Amino acid sequence: MAFSMDDLQYNYDEIHSWDNPKLKGHPDRDLLSRTEKYEVFTFITTFLHSQNKSLSKQNGQIIEKLIKTEMPSNIHSRTKANEWLIKKLNSR
């Protein structure tokens, strides 16, 4: 079963009041908002794809749980989030 936005286990904002979807580029492209539903979902699916992992519900929820419960709060960039997840998954 493919991972979908409905499979997210935690509550998220639909969109931040300060986030204007018409504006693209830095910093919105580089920073990960862990409270915004669309950004978390997109980050998870992009991460799984980049690691050649199945876009399954199970894999998506594993990554989501790591982001919500274990990722240090001082990680804000997508690059650092990717690096942290790779290290975390390799240490399992």
C-alpha positions as CSV (number, residue, x, y, z in Angstrom):
1,M,0.0,0.0,0.0
2,A,1.5,3.3,-1.1
3,F,2.1,6.0,1.6
4,S,-0.3,8.9,1.4
5,M,-0.9,12.1,3.4
6,D,-3.8,10.3,5.1
7,D,-1.2,7.9,6.6
8,L,0.5,10.5,8.6
9,Q,0.2,9.6,12.3
10,Y,0.7,13.0,13.9
11,N,-1.3,16.2,13.8
12,Y,0.0,19.0,11.6
13,D,-0.9,22.5,10.5
14,E,-2.4,22.5,7.0
15,I,-0.4,25.6,6.1
16,H,1.4,28.3,8.1
17,S,-0.1,31.8,8.0
18,W,3.4,33.1,7.1
19,D,3.9,30.5,4.3
20,N,2.9,31.9,1.0
21,P,2.7,29.1,-1.6
22,K,3.2,31.6,-4.4
23,L,6.7,32.3,-3.1
24,K,9.3,29.8,-4.0
25,G,13.0,29.5,-3.4
26,H,15.3,30.1,-0.4
27,P,14.7,29.7,2.5
28,D,11.4,27.7,2.0
29,R,13.2,25.3,-0.3
30,D,16.0,24.7,2.2
31,L,14.3,24.6,5.5
32,L,12.0,21.8,6.8
33,S,8.9,22.8,8.7
34,R,8.1,19.8,10.9
35,T,4.7,21.3,11.8
36,E,3.3,21.6,8.3
37,K,1.5,18.6,6.9
38,Y,2.4,19.0,3.2
39,E,6.1,19.8,3.9
40,V,6.5,16.7,6.2
41,F,4.7,14.4,3.7
42,T,6.8,15.7,0.7
43,F,10.0,15.5,2.7
44,I,9.3,11.8,3.7
45,T,8.4,10.8,0.1
46,T,11.4,12.5,-1.3
47,F,13.7,11.0,1.3
48,L,12.4,7.5,0.7
49,H,12.8,7.9,-3.1
50,S,16.4,9.2,-2.7
51,Q,17.3,6.1,-0.6
52,N,15.6,3.8,-3.1
53,K,13.1,2.7,-0.5
54,S,9.6,1.6,-1.1
55,L,7.0,4.4,-0.7
56,S,5.0,2.1,1.5
57,K,2.8,3.1,4.4
58,Q,5.1,1.3,6.8
59,N,8.3,3.0,5.6
60,G,6.6,6.4,5.6
61,Q,5.4,6.1,9.1
62,I,8.8,4.9,10.3
63,I,10.4,8.0,8.9
64,E,7.7,10.2,10.2
65,K,8.1,8.8,13.8
66,L,11.8,9.4,13.7
67,I,11.3,13.0,12.6
68,K,8.7,13.6,15.3
69,T,10.1,11.8,18.2
70,E,13.9,11.5,17.8
71,M,15.3,14.1,15.4
72,P,17.0,16.8,17.4
73,S,15.1,20.1,17.5
74,N,18.2,22.0,16.3
75,I,18.0,20.4,12.8
76,H,16.1,22.7,10.5
77,S,17.6,22.2,7.0
78,R,16.5,19.5,4.7
79,T,20.1,18.6,4.1
80,K,20.8,18.1,7.8
81,A,17.6,16.2,8.2
82,N,18.5,13.9,5.4
83,E,22.0,13.3,6.9
84,W,20.6,12.6,10.3
85,L,18.0,10.1,9.0
86,I,20.6,8.3,7.0
87,K,22.9,8.0,10.1
88,K,20.0,6.9,12.2
89,L,18.8,4.3,9.8
90,N,22.3,2.9,9.3
91,S,22.8,2.6,13.0
92,R,19.7,0.3,13.5
